[in-house]
């Protein structure tokens, strides 16, 4: 009888261990094999929305069964922290962090739950990983670093006589700061004078952008969430001052810019989703999963804005002209 009791106790302990393991990271949290995934998004605009949709599509294509808790902070830092705490308290299996601020908020709350980022330019500079090659913690993801040198060269093709370039961005967004510094260096190496304007929130956009527009031949905007959320205002300033604006991202261009060579954010989100699928299946860990870089870039030309500003589109870009709905 004692041996039977010991055997039953051993079986019970083994069952409990297996049960706890099944609820851990890398295995389904629920008995039905469905993962619980938290999605934290900095704010709502087309690029970040597309990244989220791409991520979800990738998990579906990978055969991952998941329930999503999607939370949008609407650009508010304290709300990011609240959302991060919610996901930790709910012990989700994985967190998708869309944009740098989102990733920083969740990384501050957990070192255990896997975090996959998207729409983040440089994870190492943002102090999310030890290095982009070897993250070393619970954060990995896909970068939206743009082909900035090619974007500045594109501006020169559209405006061969350009002498001054304005670069405007949010000083609160690490992604934007990094890209703006690179863009300034590239432009100056080409003999173009650069005038920089920074904003801290959307309320600064009109004054800063108008001031810069009146000093330069054209404006360049890196991928910047504050500006992406205010492109209708930027478009009006561009028309009022007759100053072409070149955005780094296709949705920004179609919102009021002239042209770009940019990332497809749905594809970028899809790339992040495939990384998440590997983690959820236990095939990889964030600590040893290098940051991946965007693979697909395409040209976008805003037909309405080139007509409004009377800009001649170089012949090789004619096939990329689009008109927004």
C-alpha positions as CSV (number, residue, x, y, z in Angstrom):
1,X,0.0,0.0,0.0
2,X,2.8,2.4,0.9
3,X,4.5,1.7,-2.5
4,X,1.2,2.4,-4.2
5,X,0.8,5.7,-2.5
6,X,4.4,6.7,-3.4
7,X,3.7,5.8,-7.0
8,X,0.5,7.8,-7.1
9,X,2.3,10.8,-5.5
10,X,5.1,10.6,-8.0
11,X,2.5,10.5,-10.9
12,X,0.7,13.5,-9.5
13,X,4.0,15.5,-9.2
14,X,4.9,14.6,-12.7
15,X,1.5,15.7,-14.0
16,X,1.8,19.0,-12.2
17,X,5.3,19.6,-13.7
18,X,4.0,18.9,-17.2
19,X,1.1,21.2,-16.6
20,X,3.2,24.1,-15.5
21,X,5.6,23.5,-18.4
22,X,2.8,23.7,-20.9
23,X,1.8,27.1,-19.6
24,X,5.4,28.5,-19.9
25,X,6.9,30.5,-22.7
26,X,7.3,28.6,-26.0
27,X,4.2,26.4,-25.4
28,X,0.5,27.0,-25.6
29,X,-1.0,28.6,-22.4
30,X,-4.4,27.1,-22.9
31,X,-5.4,23.5,-23.0
32,X,-6.8,24.0,-26.5
33,X,-3.3,24.9,-27.8
34,X,-4.1,28.6,-28.2
35,X,-1.4,31.2,-27.4
36,X,-2.2,34.4,-25.6
37,X,-0.5,37.3,-27.3
38,X,-0.5,40.9,-26.2
39,X,-0.1,43.6,-28.8
40,X,1.0,47.1,-27.6
41,X,1.0,49.8,-30.3
42,X,2.3,53.4,-29.7
43,X,-0.4,55.1,-31.7
44,X,-2.8,54.6,-34.6
45,X,-1.6,55.5,-38.1
46,X,-1.4,53.5,-41.4
47,X,2.2,52.2,-41.1
48,X,1.9,50.9,-37.5
49,X,-1.6,49.4,-38.3
50,X,-0.1,47.7,-41.4
51,X,2.7,46.2,-39.3
52,X,0.2,44.8,-36.8
53,X,-1.9,43.3,-39.6
54,X,1.2,41.7,-41.1
55,X,2.2,40.2,-37.8
56,X,-1.2,38.6,-37.3
57,X,-1.3,37.3,-40.9
58,X,2.1,35.7,-40.5
59,X,1.0,33.8,-37.4
60,X,-2.1,32.5,-39.2
61,X,0.1,31.5,-42.2
62,X,2.4,29.6,-39.8
63,X,-0.5,27.7,-38.3
64,X,-0.3,29.4,-34.9
65,X,-3.5,29.5,-33.0
66,X,-3.6,32.7,-31.0
67,X,-5.9,35.1,-29.1
68,X,-4.8,38.7,-29.3
69,X,-5.1,41.4,-26.7
70,X,-4.6,44.5,-28.8
71,X,-4.0,47.8,-26.9
72,X,-3.2,51.2,-28.3
73,X,-1.6,53.9,-26.2
74,X,-2.5,56.8,-28.5
75,X,0.9,58.2,-28.1
76,X,0.7,58.5,-24.3
77,X,3.7,57.2,-22.3
78,X,1.9,56.5,-19.0
79,X,-0.6,54.5,-20.9
80,X,2.2,52.4,-22.5
81,X,3.3,51.5,-18.9
82,X,-0.2,50.5,-17.9
83,X,-0.6,48.3,-21.0
84,X,2.7,46.6,-20.3
85,X,1.7,45.9,-16.7
86,X,-1.6,44.5,-17.9
87,X,0.2,42.0,-20.2
88,X,2.6,40.9,-17.4
89,X,-0.2,40.5,-14.9
90,X,-2.1,38.4,-17.5
91,X,1.0,36.3,-18.1
92,X,0.7,36.3,-21.9
93,X,2.8,34.0,-23.9
94,X,4.4,36.7,-26.1
95,X,4.2,40.4,-26.6
96,X,4.3,42.2,-30.0
97,X,5.7,45.7,-29.4
98,X,5.0,48.1,-32.3
99,X,7.4,51.1,-32.3
100,X,10.3,51.8,-29.9
101,X,8.4,53.4,-27.1
102,X,6.1,50.4,-26.9
103,X,9.1,48.0,-26.7
104,X,10.8,50.1,-24.0
105,X,7.7,50.1,-21.9
106,X,7.2,46.3,-21.9
107,X,10.9,45.6,-21.6
108,X,10.9,47.6,-18.4
109,X,8.2,45.4,-16.9
110,X,9.3,41.9,-17.8
111,X,12.5,40.1,-18.5
112,X,10.7,36.7,-18.8
113,X,8.0,37.1,-21.4
114,X,9.3,37.0,-25.0
115,X,9.0,40.4,-26.7
116,X,9.1,40.7,-30.5
117,X,9.4,44.2,-31.9
118,X,8.4,45.8,-35.2
119,X,8.7,49.3,-36.6
120,X,11.8,49.9,-34.5
121,X,14.9,51.3,-36.2
122,X,17.8,50.3,-34.0
123,X,17.2,48.0,-31.0
124,X,20.8,48.4,-29.8
125,X,20.7,52.2,-29.7
126,X,17.3,52.0,-28.0
127,X,18.9,49.8,-25.3
128,X,16.5,47.0,-25.9
129,X,19.2,44.5,-26.7
130,X,22.9,43.9,-25.9
131,X,23.6,44.0,-29.6
132,X,21.6,43.6,-32.8
133,X,23.5,40.5,-33.6
134,X,23.1,38.8,-30.2
135,X,20.2,40.4,-28.3
136,X,21.0,38.6,-25.0
137,X,17.6,39.1,-23.3
138,X,13.9,38.6,-24.0
139,X,13.7,41.1,-26.8
140,X,14.2,40.6,-30.6
141,X,12.4,41.7,-33.7
142,X,12.6,43.3,-37.2
143,X,14.0,46.7,-37.9
144,X,12.5,49.4,-40.1
145,X,15.8,51.1,-41.0
146,X,15.3,52.9,-44.3
147,X,17.7,53.1,-47.3
148,X,18.4,56.7,-46.3
149,X,21.2,57.4,-48.8
150,X,19.0,56.2,-51.6
151,X,16.1,58.4,-50.3
152,X,18.3,61.5,-50.4
153,X,19.5,60.6,-53.8
154,X,15.9,60.3,-54.9
155,X,15.2,63.9,-53.7
156,X,18.1,65.1,-55.9
157,X,16.6,63.3,-58.9
158,X,13.3,65.1,-58.4
159,X,15.1,68.4,-57.6
160,X,18.5,68.5,-59.4
161,X,19.0,72.1,-58.3
162,X,18.3,71.6,-54.7
163,X,20.6,73.7,-52.4
164,X,18.9,73.5,-49.0
165,X,17.1,70.6,-47.3
166,X,15.0,70.8,-44.2
167,X,14.9,67.8,-41.9
168,X,12.0,67.7,-39.4
169,X,11.3,65.1,-36.8
170,X,10.3,64.4,-33.2
171,X,13.2,64.7,-30.8
172,X,11.3,62.3,-28.5
173,X,11.5,59.4,-30.9
174,X,14.9,57.6,-31.0
175,X,14.1,56.1,-34.4
176,X,13.6,59.5,-35.9
177,X,16.8,61.0,-34.3
178,X,18.9,58.2,-35.7
179,X,17.6,58.5,-39.2
180,X,17.7,62.3,-39.1
181,X,21.4,62.3,-38.2
182,X,22.2,59.8,-41.0
183,X,20.1,61.9,-43.5
184,X,21.9,65.1,-42.5
185,X,25.3,63.5,-43.0
186,X,24.3,62.1,-46.4
187,X,22.8,65.4,-47.6
188,X,25.9,67.5,-46.5
189,X,28.2,65.0,-48.2
190,X,26.4,65.8,-51.4
191,X,26.9,69.6,-50.9
192,X,23.3,70.2,-49.7
193,X,22.9,72.7,-46.8
194,X,20.7,71.2,-44.0
195,X,18.3,73.1,-41.7
196,X,16.9,71.0,-38.8
197,X,13.6,71.4,-37.1
198,X,12.4,69.3,-34.1
199,X,9.1,68.9,-32.4
200,X,8.1,67.3,-29.1
201,X,4.5,66.6,-29.9
202,X,1.9,67.1,-32.7
203,X,1.1,70.6,-31.4
204,X,4.5,71.8,-32.5
205,X,4.1,70.5,-36.1
206,X,2.5,73.5,-37.8
207,X,4.8,76.2,-36.4
208,X,8.1,74.2,-36.8
209,X,7.3,72.8,-40.3
210,X,6.1,76.2,-41.6
211,X,9.2,77.9,-40.3
212,X,11.5,75.3,-42.0
213,X,9.5,75.3,-45.2
214,X,10.1,79.0,-45.6
215,X,13.9,78.5,-45.4
216,X,14.5,75.5,-47.7
217,X,14.0,74.1,-51.2
218,X,12.5,70.8,-49.9
219,X,11.8,68.9,-46.6
220,X,12.7,65.4,-45.6
221,X,10.9,63.5,-42.8
222,X,12.2,60.2,-41.5
223,X,9.8,57.5,-40.2
224,X,8.4,59.5,-37.4
225,X,5.1,58.6,-35.5
226,X,4.4,62.2,-34.6
227,X,4.7,63.4,-38.2
228,X,2.9,60.3,-39.6
229,X,-0.1,61.3,-37.4
230,X,0.0,64.9,-38.8
231,X,0.6,64.4,-42.6
232,X,-2.7,66.1,-43.6
233,X,-1.4,69.3,-41.9
234,X,2.0,68.8,-43.5
235,X,0.4,68.5,-46.9
236,X,-1.4,71.8,-46.5
237,X,1.9,73.6,-45.4
238,X,3.6,72.0,-48.4
239,X,1.0,73.5,-50.8
240,X,0.8,76.9,-49.0
241,X,4.6,77.4,-49.1
242,X,5.2,75.5,-52.4
243,X,7.8,73.4,-50.6
244,X,8.0,69.7,-51.6
245,X,8.0,67.2,-48.7
246,X,9.7,63.8,-49.1
247,X,8.7,61.3,-46.5
248,X,10.7,58.2,-45.6
249,X,7.7,55.9,-45.6
250,X,5.0,55.2,-48.3
251,X,2.0,56.0,-46.2
252,X,3.5,59.3,-45.2
253,X,4.1,60.1,-48.8
254,X,0.5,59.3,-49.8
255,X,-0.6,61.4,-46.9
256,X,1.1,64.6,-48.2
257,X,4.5,63.9,-49.6
258,X,6.1,63.7,-53.0
259,X,8.0,60.4,-53.3
260,X,10.1,57.8,-51.4
261,X,11.9,54.5,-51.6
262,X,10.4,52.9,-48.5
263,X,9.4,49.9,-46.5
264,X,6.2,48.0,-46.8
265,X,5.1,47.9,-43.2
266,X,2.8,44.9,-43.7
267,X,5.8,42.9,-44.9
268,X,7.8,44.1,-42.0
269,X,5.1,43.0,-39.5
270,X,4.9,39.7,-41.4
271,X,8.6,39.3,-40.9
272,X,8.2,39.9,-37.1
273,X,5.3,37.4,-37.1
274,X,7.4,34.7,-38.5
275,X,10.0,35.3,-35.8
276,X,7.3,35.1,-33.2
277,X,6.1,31.8,-34.6
278,X,9.6,30.3,-34.2
279,X,9.7,31.4,-30.6
280,X,6.2,30.1,-29.8
281,X,7.1,26.7,-31.3
282,X,10.2,26.6,-29.1
283,X,12.5,26.6,-32.2
284,X,14.3,29.9,-31.1
285,X,14.8,32.2,-28.2
286,X,14.9,36.0,-28.3
287,X,18.4,36.1,-26.6
288,X,20.0,34.3,-29.5
289,X,17.8,35.5,-32.4
290,X,19.5,38.3,-34.2
291,X,17.5,41.4,-35.2
292,X,16.3,41.1,-38.8
293,X,16.3,43.9,-41.3
294,X,13.6,44.9,-43.8
295,X,14.1,43.1,-47.1
296,X,11.5,44.8,-49.4
297,X,11.6,48.4,-50.5
298,X,9.5,50.0,-53.2
299,X,9.0,53.4,-54.8
300,X,5.9,55.5,-54.1
301,X,5.0,58.8,-55.9
302,X,2.0,60.8,-54.8
303,X,0.3,61.9,-58.0
304,X,-1.9,64.5,-56.4
305,X,1.0,66.3,-54.6
306,X,3.3,66.4,-57.7
307,X,0.4,68.0,-59.7
308,X,-0.4,70.4,-56.9
309,X,3.2,71.6,-56.7
310,X,3.9,71.4,-60.4
311,X,6.8,69.0,-60.1
312,X,8.1,67.1,-63.1
313,X,8.4,63.4,-62.3
314,X,11.6,61.8,-63.7
315,X,10.7,59.3,-66.3
316,X,11.9,56.3,-64.4
317,X,9.4,57.0,-61.6
318,X,6.3,57.5,-63.8
319,X,5.2,53.9,-63.2
320,X,5.1,54.4,-59.4
321,X,2.6,57.3,-59.4
322,X,-0.4,56.7,-57.2
323,X,-3.5,58.7,-56.4
324,X,-5.0,58.2,-53.0
325,X,-8.6,57.1,-52.7
